[in-house]
Amino acid sequence: MKISRRYTGKARIEMIPLIDVVFLLLVTFIFFTMSMTIHRGLPVQLPASSTAKVEKKNFADITIRKNGKIFLDKKEVNLSGLLRQLNTLHHNSPETKVLISGDKKVSYETIIAVMDAVRKSGITGVSLETKWKE
């Protein structure tokens, strides 16, 4: 007596490899988004700090180049123009904060003058950008 077996099952998609691929894509996207940083300023040689934190939400970016030129959101300004624009910015959006990115070779006096302009405008949230020192 011969028994014949015929396959009568339906075709199906194996879920385990599909889940593995989806998790791999998810982890890849997470790593890519974590490695992307928002830098709206101009490139400068930042001083190093071992306790620096990255926090760049809702900031106006002030960049001070090593030659002493000052930029507010990539537009060159002088100190009086900086004060006027910061006053306008603070008037339009009182919760605005400022991130100062100064080249490590810029004079201390220039950075203090910029910080004074920020304080005179009424903005209280001021941070100095540094690079991570290991």
trRosetta pair geometry for C-beta under 8 A, 3 or more apart (Angstrom, degrees):
i j d omega theta_ij theta_ji phi_ij phi_ji
9 12 7.8 -59 155 -11 109 107
13 18 6.6 40 152 -39 112 143
14 17 5.5 47 105 21 112 103
14 18 6.9 161 98 -11 62 97
15 18 5.4 -67 -151 44 39 114
15 19 5.9 41 156 -24 76 105
16 19 5.9 -53 -146 34 29 110
16 20 6.5 32 154 -20 62 105
17 20 5.4 -51 -148 34 36 117
17 21 6.5 37 155 -19 67 103
18 21 5.9 -54 -151 35 32 110
18 22 6.5 31 152 -18 64 106
19 22 5.6 -55 -147 37 33 112
19 23 6.3 31 156 -16 66 106
20 23 6.0 -57 -147 39 28 108
20 24 6.3 31 154 -21 63 108
21 24 5.6 -53 -147 35 31 115
21 25 6.5 31 154 -17 64 104
22 25 5.8 -54 -151 37 31 110
22 26 6.3 34 151 -21 64 107
23 26 5.4 -51 -144 36 35 115
23 27 6.3 34 157 -17 67 104
24 27 6.0 -54 -147 37 29 108
24 28 6.3 32 152 -21 62 108
25 28 5.6 -55 -147 36 31 115
25 29 6.4 30 156 -17 65 105
26 29 6.0 -56 -150 37 29 108
26 30 6.4 30 152 -20 64 106
27 30 5.6 -53 -148 35 33 114
27 31 6.5 31 156 -17 66 104
28 31 6.0 -57 -150 37 30 108
28 32 6.4 28 154 -17 65 108
29 32 5.7 -54 -144 38 33 111
29 33 6.2 27 160 -15 67 107
30 33 6.1 -60 -147 39 27 105
30 34 6.3 25 156 -18 64 110
31 34 5.8 -57 -144 38 30 110
31 35 6.3 24 159 -18 65 110
32 35 6.0 -62 -148 37 28 106
32 36 6.7 29 155 -25 63 105
33 36 5.8 -51 -149 27 36 112
37 54 6.7 -83 -131 -163 120 142
37 56 7.5 89 -176 18 86 148
38 56 5.2 -168 75 105 103 138
39 56 7.6 -81 -86 -136 49 165
40 59 8.0 173 35 86 126 94
40 61 4.7 175 82 -1 101 150
40 73 6.3 -24 142 -134 120 72
40 74 7.1 -106 159 -28 77 106
41 44 7.5 -46 132 4 122 105
41 61 4.2 -139 -66 163 92 132
41 62 7.7 -8 -110 76 121 16
41 63 4.2 141 -166 -66 112 118
41 71 7.2 128 -152 91 81 118
41 73 7.9 -91 -94 -112 59 31
41 74 7.0 178 -141 -63 35 75
41 99 7.5 -119 -42 102 128 109
41 101 4.6 126 121 32 172 146
41 129 7.6 -159 18 22 154 162
42 63 4.5 138 34 141 93 169
42 65 7.0 -30 94 -73 137 98
42 71 5.7 60 -5 56 126 158
42 74 6.1 127 -55 -110 92 75
42 101 7.7 178 54 90 63 131
44 63 6.1 170 -23 -163 129 102
44 64 7.4 54 -107 74 166 51
44 65 6.2 -148 -101 -111 114 53
44 66 7.2 157 -148 -35 100 81
44 101 5.7 147 39 143 127 101
44 102 7.0 -111 128 158 157 17
44 103 4.1 -116 -172 -79 116 79
44 104 7.9 155 148 -6 98 64
45 66 7.2 21 33 -56 106 122
45 103 5.3 52 49 -151 77 83
45 104 5.1 -74 113 18 95 101
45 105 6.8 39 68 -3 124 97
46 101 6.5 -62 -93 -159 107 88
46 102 7.8 99 -121 71 67 47
46 103 7.5 -92 -78 -121 38 35
46 104 6.4 88 166 -45 16 96
46 129 6.1 -78 -126 120 135 90
46 130 5.5 155 162 -148 116 37
46 131 4.3 130 84 -23 120 95
47 102 8.0 2 -3 84 102 87
47 104 4.2 128 -67 -105 77 104
47 130 5.5 -50 82 -129 75 96
47 131 7.3 -178 90 25 27 83
48 130 6.3 103 -150 175 15 106
48 131 5.4 -46 -102 74 65 88
48 132 7.3 -9 -149 110 84 17
48 133 3.5 92 165 -70 113 113
49 52 4.2 111 80 -46 110 99
49 130 3.9 50 6 121 115 157
49 131 7.5 138 23 65 72 39
49 132 7.4 -58 70 -116 65 32
49 133 5.7 166 63 7 13 111
50 132 7.7 64 -121 -167 37 61
50 133 4.6 -70 -68 76 68 99
50 134 7.5 120 -117 -105 89 10
52 130 4.5 -135 -94 75 134 106
52 131 7.0 161 33 115 170 11
52 132 5.5 -132 60 -90 121 60
52 133 7.5 102 2 9 115 78
55 127 7.2 -154 74 -111 103 172
56 59 5.6 -84 -160 20 59 132
56 99 6.5 2 -123 -64 80 161
58 95 6.9 -17 158 120 145 99
58 96 6.6 -136 162 -123 93 51
58 97 6.1 80 109 25 87 97
59 96 7.8 110 -131 -172 28 72
59 97 5.1 -49 -105 87 73 92
59 98 6.4 108 -162 -135 84 14
59 99 4.1 37 171 -15 143 110
59 127 7.3 -59 -121 40 136 117
60 72 6.6 -3 166 -166 111 93
60 73 6.2 -69 -160 -49 78 104
60 86 7.4 170 93 -112 159 80
60 89 5.8 22 -68 -176 154 159
60 96 5.8 32 -19 177 109 118
60 97 7.3 -178 18 89 74 40
60 98 5.2 -30 64 -107 93 70
60 99 7.2 177 78 23 41 73
61 72 7.5 143 83 -160 54 44
61 73 5.6 106 52 -86 86 56
61 74 7.7 32 84 -30 117 70
61 98 7.9 154 -91 -160 19 61
61 99 5.2 -23 -109 69 65 102
61 101 6.6 3 -170 2 95 114
62 70 6.7 -15 -171 -168 97 94
62 71 7.0 156 -158 82 48 54
62 72 5.6 -17 -103 -102 75 67
62 82 7.3 61 -125 -147 123 125
62 98 5.9 15 -4 -174 114 108
62 99 7.0 175 27 84 71 48
62 100 4.9 -21 72 -109 107 68
62 101 7.0 171 87 25 52 68
62 114 6.0 157 148 -176 146 130
62 118 7.5 -111 -13 -71 157 118
63 70 7.4 152 82 -158 51 46
63 71 4.3 -10 58 59 98 107
63 74 7.5 38 18 -82 132 46
63 101 4.8 -18 -109 70 72 103
63 102 7.7 162 -161 -83 43 39
64 68 7.1 -20 -173 -144 94 31
64 69 7.4 164 -153 81 51 42
64 70 5.6 -15 -103 -104 76 71
64 71 7.7 -167 -73 23 33 74
64 100 7.0 13 -6 -174 109 93
64 101 7.2 -179 23 91 68 52
64 102 4.2 -2 55 -116 116 79
64 103 6.3 -119 101 10 74 79
64 106 5.0 77 127 -137 114 172
64 110 5.9 146 -165 132 141 121
64 111 6.4 -147 38 -86 167 72
64 114 6.2 -112 -66 -38 130 157
65 68 7.0 -37 76 32 76 20
65 69 4.7 6 39 54 117 91
65 70 8.0 -139 15 -69 78 28
65 71 7.4 63 -26 -9 97 109
65 103 5.7 39 -163 -20 31 132
65 106 7.1 134 105 -80 26 119
66 103 4.0 -91 -63 109 76 157
66 104 8.0 -13 -94 56 104 50
66 105 4.3 24 -134 75 114 109
66 106 5.5 -130 -118 -64 44 74
68 106 6.4 140 -87 -141 53 96
68 107 7.0 7 -94 19 102 103
68 110 5.4 -141 -133 -103 84 151
69 76 6.0 -37 178 -134 113 109
70 76 7.1 110 79 -154 51 61
70 77 5.7 -59 100 71 99 75
70 78 6.9 107 48 -126 116 22
70 79 6.9 90 22 -71 158 58
70 82 5.9 -39 129 -65 141 137
70 110 7.7 -163 -67 -179 105 108
70 114 6.3 175 -123 -96 131 117
71 74 5.7 5 170 -124 126 18
71 75 6.2 143 -159 62 79 28
71 76 5.4 -44 -97 -89 78 50
71 77 6.9 122 -123 16 27 79
72 75 5.7 -32 67 62 72 87
72 77 5.1 6 4 7 108 135
72 82 5.9 158 -48 -122 127 81
72 85 5.6 143 93 99 167 148
72 86 7.5 -132 -123 -59 145 83
77 81 4.0 -143 -164 100 98 116
77 82 4.7 134 115 -64 130 74
77 85 6.3 -89 -113 6 160 140
78 81 4.9 88 48 16 69 106
78 82 6.9 -123 98 -12 32 91
79 82 5.4 -51 -145 32 31 116
79 83 6.5 32 155 -20 63 102
79 113 5.9 -58 -113 154 136 116
79 114 7.4 -122 -116 -87 89 57
79 117 5.7 -150 -164 -70 82 140
80 83 5.7 -49 -151 33 34 112
80 84 6.6 35 151 -18 64 104
81 84 5.6 -52 -148 36 35 112
81 85 6.2 29 156 -15 67 107
82 85 6.0 -59 -146 41 28 106
82 86 6.1 25 157 -17 65 110
82 114 6.9 -64 145 -131 162 77
82 117 5.0 42 105 151 113 156
83 86 5.8 -57 -142 39 28 109
83 87 6.3 34 155 -23 63 104
83 117 4.5 -114 -76 -154 85 100
83 120 5.9 -17 -136 87 114 124
83 121 6.0 -165 -153 -66 62 98
84 87 5.8 -53 -151 32 29 113
84 88 6.6 26 153 -15 63 105
85 88 5.7 -53 -150 37 35 112
85 89 6.2 37 151 -21 66 107
86 89 5.4 -51 -142 38 34 115
86 90 6.1 33 157 -18 67 106
86 98 7.4 -3 -128 -81 118 136
86 117 6.4 126 21 144 150 93
86 118 6.1 -131 -154 -114 159 52
86 121 3.6 -75 120 -93 111 167
86 123 6.1 -91 -179 -8 110 129
87 90 5.9 -57 -145 39 27 107
87 91 6.2 29 154 -21 63 109
87 121 4.8 -132 -69 -136 58 90
87 122 7.3 80 -119 16 64 105
88 91 5.7 -55 -145 36 29 112
88 92 6.3 21 158 -12 65 110
89 92 6.1 -61 -147 41 26 105
89 93 6.4 -41 175 45 64 95
89 96 5.4 -94 150 82 101 172
89 121 7.5 20 57 169 95 141
89 123 7.6 1 96 -66 108 130
90 93 7.2 -87 -131 70 21 56
90 94 6.1 49 -177 -113 67 50
90 96 6.1 -124 -96 50 55 119
90 121 5.1 154 -9 151 141 99
90 122 4.8 137 160 72 157 105
90 123 5.1 -128 -89 -60 120 86
91 94 7.7 17 -127 -70 13 75
93 96 4.6 86 102 -42 104 106
94 122 7.9 -55 -136 125 81 120
95 125 7.9 27 179 4 53 141
96 123 6.1 -58 92 -119 91 117
96 125 7.5 -161 117 54 40 117
97 123 6.9 141 -126 -176 32 111
97 125 3.2 -62 -116 109 97 127
97 126 7.2 -163 -169 -69 80 29
97 127 6.9 35 159 -1 118 101
98 118 5.1 -120 44 -134 164 132
98 123 5.5 80 -18 133 114 147
98 125 6.7 146 19 97 64 72
98 126 5.1 -9 66 -112 102 70
98 127 7.2 179 93 29 55 66
99 127 5.1 -18 -112 70 69 100
99 128 7.9 141 -163 -108 58 13
99 129 5.6 55 174 -48 101 108
100 111 6.9 109 155 -148 141 89
100 114 6.1 129 -128 119 131 133
100 115 7.0 -49 -49 -75 163 81
100 118 7.6 -94 -59 -42 119 150
100 126 6.7 16 -11 -171 112 93
100 127 7.1 -177 23 89 74 46
100 128 5.2 -31 69 -109 100 63
100 129 6.7 -160 85 6 43 83
101 129 4.2 -16 -94 48 80 132
102 106 4.9 -108 -179 50 101 138
102 110 7.5 151 -138 99 127 105
102 111 5.0 -17 -86 -95 166 111
102 114 7.7 177 -78 40 118 151
102 128 7.1 -35 16 -151 104 99
102 129 7.9 152 15 53 58 83
103 106 4.6 109 62 -26 86 101
106 110 5.3 -90 166 67 106 135
106 111 6.4 115 109 -47 116 96
107 110 4.8 99 67 -1 87 100
107 111 7.4 -157 98 -2 51 83
108 111 5.8 -57 -155 37 38 110
108 112 6.3 36 150 -18 70 107
109 112 5.8 -56 -147 38 31 110
109 113 6.3 34 153 -22 65 106
110 113 5.6 -52 -148 34 32 113
110 114 6.5 31 153 -17 64 104
111 114 5.8 -54 -151 36 33 111
111 115 6.3 32 151 -18 66 106
111 128 7.9 36 -166 -117 127 122
112 115 5.6 -53 -145 39 33 112
112 116 6.3 40 152 -23 65 103
113 116 5.6 -50 -149 33 31 114
113 117 6.7 34 151 -20 62 102
114 117 5.7 -51 -152 33 34 112
114 118 6.6 36 149 -20 65 102
115 118 5.5 -49 -150 33 36 114
115 119 6.4 34 152 -17 66 104
115 126 6.4 90 -136 -180 88 157
116 119 5.7 -55 -147 39 33 109
116 120 6.2 34 154 -21 67 107
117 120 5.7 -53 -144 37 30 112
117 121 6.5 33 155 -23 62 105
118 121 5.9 -58 -156 30 30 112
118 123 5.2 -71 -178 67 82 114
118 126 5.4 101 128 -95 150 126
119 122 7.9 69 175 -55 34 15
119 123 7.4 -99 -91 63 26 68
119 124 7.9 58 -121 -101 66 49
119 126 7.6 -45 -63 -35 77 146
123 126 6.8 104 119 -61 101 88
130 133 7.9 -43 150 -19 117 98
